C-alpha cells in the first residue's frame, strides 16, 4: 500500500477549524483506500496506478464538486448536512473522466462542523457521480 503525495503543500480555507487534520489526512492519503472504494462501487475500470495531484480548494469548480457531494449524500441518506467548503483534495485523470478525492467541511443538523471525505467521478461530459462519502473526524465543538 503506497502512500501518495506525502510532501506537497495543501491550501486550506481559514474557515476550517480542523485545518491541520485535513492537511494531515491528505498527506497520508493512500490510493489503496480509494481503490477499495472503487471495487466496492463496481468501478474497477477506474483503478489506475498513480497520477493523484493536489487540487486548489479555492477553485470554484472544486467547491461546486464538494457541494454536489454533500447534496448527493443528503439525497441518498436523508441526512441534512449543510456544505461549508472543500478544504483540501486530490484529483486523478482516468479514462474519459477525472476522480476527485475531496476533504469537505459541512455542518450537521445540530450545527456541529464535521470533516468528511468524498470520492466524486466527473466525466468528460461534465456528468458527476458520488462514489463514496464518509466522516473523517468527530464533530468539531
N, C-alpha and C positions, 0 to 999 in steps of 0.2 A: 504494500500500500504506500504509494509515493505521496509525499507532501508537495503541494504545488504552491508557487507564488509566496515563498517564505519571507522575502525581503523587499517587497515593493511598498511604496507609500500609499495609503488609502485615505482619501479625503473624507471627512465625516462632518455632518451638519452640527452646528452649535446646539441645536435643539435636543440632540440625542443625549440623554443622561447616562447612557452606558457606552460612551464613545470607545473607551479602552477595550471593553468586552467585545464590541462589534469588530474593532480592528483586529484583536487577537483571534477572533473566530475566523475571519477571512484569511489571516496569516497562517492559521493552522488548517486551512481548507484541505480536504483530501478528496481527490477525484473519485476514489472508490465509493464514497458515500453517495455521490451523485450517480455513479454507475449502478449501484444497488437500487436507487430510486427509479432509474430508467428501466431496469429489468422488471421491477415490480409493476411499473406502469405499462409494460409491454412495448416499450420503445427501444428495444435492443439495437435497432439500426442507428440510433443516435449515439451509441457508445463508441467514441473515437478517442485514442490516447492523446494526451497533451492539449495544448492550444488555449488554455484559460488565461485571460488577461483582465486586468482591473478595469472597472467602469468608473466614470466620473459621476458620483451621486447627484451632483448639481445639474446634470444634463436633464432637460425637461422630458426627453423620451424615456430616460431611466425612471424618473418619477412617475410617468404615465404607466410604465410596466409594473411598478410597485403598487400603484393604486388599483390596477387591473387585478393583480394577485390577491389583494385584500378583498376586493369586490367579489371575485370568483369564489374565494374561500367562504365568504359570508353566504353566497347563494347555495354552495354545496353543503354547508353545515348548519345554516340557520344562525350562526354567530352574528354579533353586531359590532365587529371591530371597526374602528374609525382609523383610516390611513393618516399617518403623520408625515413620514418621509422615508425614502430609501436612504440608508446611512452608509452603505458600502455594498460592494458586489463584484462579481466577475462575469465574463462572457466568453463564449466559445462558439466559433462557427462550426456548423455541421452541414451535412448535405441538405441544401435548399432551405436552411433555417439557421437561427442562432439560439443557443441556450443561454439563459441568464440565471445566475445563482445570486439572489438578492438578499441582503440583510435589511429588514424593514422595521421601522418603529411604528407601532399602532397602539391605540387606546382600546381597552375592553369596555364593556357596558357599564362598569363601575368607575370608569375614568382612569384606571391604572394603566401606565405606559409599559408596554412589553416590547421585546425584541423578537422578531420572527425571521425564519429563513424560508425562501420560496424559490422554486425552480420553475421558470417560465420558458416555454418554447415560442419563438416568433418566427413564422415562415417568411420567405422572401416576398410573399404576397401580403405581408403585414397581418396575418391571422395569428392570434395568440391562443396559447393553451397552458393552463396551470397544471403542472405535473406533480407538484408537491408543495405543501405549506405546513410549517410546524414552528413551535415556540423554541427560542434559543435559550433564554434566561428566565428566571422567575420575574414576577411583576416588579416594576420599579416603584418604590414608595416615596 
